[in-house]
Amino acid sequence: MVRPQKNRFVKFDPDISYFKPRGIPMQNLEEVRLTVDEGEAIRLADLLGMSHEEAGRHMGVSRATFGRIVQKARKTVADALINGKAINIEGGNYKIVKDARIFKCRKCNNKWEEPRGTGRPKNCPKCNHDDVHRTEDNE
């Protein structure tokens, strides 16, 4: 039995979901699918120049898994470029993450951001109370 894929952490949320060769109507094109997590792998490895080990840590996967993701992504993009196909960016197993985490004080309801990797805050910066919890920014 195949193990289910866990979500990959992605900071890249594409505003553009399609690329296509210029001058050819969509109805005349074949298309390939690039998943959002594959797009993130290309961003980390090729745009930012991260090693597979470092990029894997950013996405929450092993170095070997990252290598497989980026290899598949590169093959998909190469197929589209060489064979004149449209690229549809959608789907995959991913969770969008932000650079900052948002915390809220249960006493004074103060909300504030803390950068990733700084650990959990011990006290509210406004009232110094120690009952703080992580929250979503839309609460």
C-alpha positions in Angstrom: 0.0 0.0 0.0 1.3 3.5 -0.9 1.8 5.9 1.9 -0.3 9.1 1.6 1.7 12.2 0.7 2.0 14.8 3.4 1.5 18.5 2.6 4.5 20.4 1.4 5.1 23.9 2.9 4.8 26.5 0.1 5.4 30.3 0.4 4.7 30.8 -3.3 1.0 31.2 -4.1 0.8 31.8 -7.9 -1.3 34.7 -9.0 -0.8 33.4 -12.6 -2.1 29.9 -13.2 -1.4 29.6 -16.9 1.5 30.1 -19.3 1.2 29.5 -23.0 3.1 30.0 -26.2 2.4 33.4 -27.7 0.2 33.6 -30.8 -1.3 30.1 -30.5 -5.0 29.9 -29.4 -5.5 27.7 -26.3 -7.9 25.4 -28.2 -4.9 24.4 -30.4 -2.5 23.7 -27.5 -1.8 20.7 -25.5 -1.3 21.5 -21.8 0.8 20.1 -19.0 0.1 20.5 -15.3 2.7 21.9 -12.9 1.5 21.5 -9.3 1.9 24.4 -6.8 4.4 22.4 -4.8 6.4 21.7 -8.0 6.4 25.4 -8.7 7.7 26.0 -5.2 10.5 23.5 -5.8 11.6 25.3 -8.9 11.5 28.6 -7.1 13.7 27.4 -4.2 16.2 25.4 -6.3 16.5 27.4 -9.6 15.4 30.9 -8.7 16.8 31.1 -5.1 19.7 28.6 -5.7 19.1 26.6 -2.6 20.6 23.1 -2.1 18.2 20.2 -2.2 18.8 19.7 1.5 18.0 23.3 2.4 15.0 23.5 0.1 13.7 20.2 1.5 13.7 21.7 5.0 11.8 24.7 3.7 9.1 22.5 2.2 9.0 20.0 5.2 10.3 17.0 3.1 13.5 15.0 2.9 16.3 15.9 0.6 15.5 12.9 -1.6 11.8 13.8 -1.8 12.6 17.3 -2.7 14.9 16.0 -5.5 12.1 13.9 -6.9 9.7 16.9 -6.8 12.1 19.3 -8.5 13.1 16.7 -11.1 9.4 16.1 -12.1 8.8 19.9 -12.2 11.8 20.5 -14.5 10.7 17.7 -16.8 7.2 19.2 -17.0 8.5 22.7 -17.8 11.0 21.4 -20.3 8.2 19.4 -22.1 6.1 22.6 -22.3 9.0 24.8 -23.6 10.4 22.3 -26.1 7.1 21.0 -27.4 5.1 24.3 -27.3 2.5 23.3 -24.6 0.6 25.4 -22.2 1.5 25.1 -18.5 -1.5 24.9 -16.0 -0.3 25.6 -12.5 -2.7 24.0 -10.0 -3.2 21.3 -7.4 -0.7 19.2 -5.5 -0.2 18.5 -1.8 0.7 21.7 -0.2 0.0 24.2 2.6 0.6 27.9 2.1 2.8 29.3 4.9 3.8 32.8 5.8 7.1 34.2 7.0 5.5 35.5 10.2 3.3 33.8 12.8 0.5 35.6 14.5 -0.1 35.4 18.3 -2.9 36.6 20.5 -3.0 37.4 24.2 -6.0 35.8 26.0 -6.1 38.6 28.6 -6.0 41.8 26.5 -6.7 40.3 23.0 -3.6 42.0 21.6 -2.4 40.5 18.3 1.2 40.7 17.1 3.5 39.0 14.6 6.6 37.0 15.3 9.1 35.9 12.6 9.4 32.2 11.9 12.2 30.4 13.8 12.2 32.7 16.8 10.3 30.3 19.1 7.1 30.8 21.0 6.8 34.1 22.8 6.6 33.8 26.6 4.6 37.0 27.3 2.3 39.5 25.6 4.3 42.6 24.5 1.4 44.8 25.5 0.3 43.6 29.0 3.1 41.1 29.8 0.6 38.3 30.5 1.8 34.8 29.8 -1.4 33.2 28.4 -0.6 33.7 24.6 -1.6 31.4 21.7 -0.9 31.2 18.0 -3.8 32.3 15.8 -4.8 32.9 12.3 -4.8 36.5 11.0 -8.5 36.4 10.1 -9.7 35.8 13.7 
